[in-house]
Amino acid sequence: MSVSGVPRHWRSLRERYRLLGTYCENCGTRFFPPRKICPKCRRKGRTREVEFSGRGRVFSYTVIHVGSKTFEEYTPYVIGLIELEEGPRVLSQIVDCKPEDVYIGMEVEACFRKLFEQEDGGIISYGFKFRPVDDSWVEYYGKLLAEKEAKAVKS
């Protein structure tokens, strides 16, 4: 059992589907991923769990043109360092836009997506990624789905 009374394996599932972090009651710093001890205050600070809004801005990013075997179907894709409104920075994929449309300072929001699928129809893992806050992603995402459906029909 974890400190909060929730079994550890349930806790890890909750963290995958929600943007959970911690808040230090002593210094006011917020952390992601969650920490049991505040690195600034050490044991003087008491941490508590918080759920982040999922909104933020691109702090930095890179475009991956050659991915590992698991992610090669997604290339090119963008990995970004997102600074959340609450302060912590999160490393995540930026989706639903062209790599050339991503820029530092771009407003983004968390969305729930497939992270990867194990080979040969194995387990599919889901979690959060980030997408542009404006509606520019709607048209782009629609085109991607149409292309994917067209490929499936041809197969």
Sequence and secondary structure as in RCSB ss.txt:
>XXXX:A:sequence
MSVSGVPRHWRSLRERYRLLGTYCENCGTRFFPPRKICPKCRRKGRTREVEFSGRGRVFSYTVIHVGSKTFEEYT
PYVIGLIELEEGPRVLSQIVDCKPEDVYIGMEVEACFRKLFEQEDGGIISYGFKFRPVDDSWVEYYGKLLAEKEA
KAVKS
>XXXX:A:secstr
  TTSS HHHHHHHHHHS EEEEETTT  EESS  SSBTTTBTTS EEEEE   EEEEEEEEEESS  TTTGGG 
SEEEEEEEETTS EEEEEE SS GGG  TT EEEEEEEEEEE TTT  EEEEEEEEESSTHHHHHHHHHHHHHHH
HHHH 
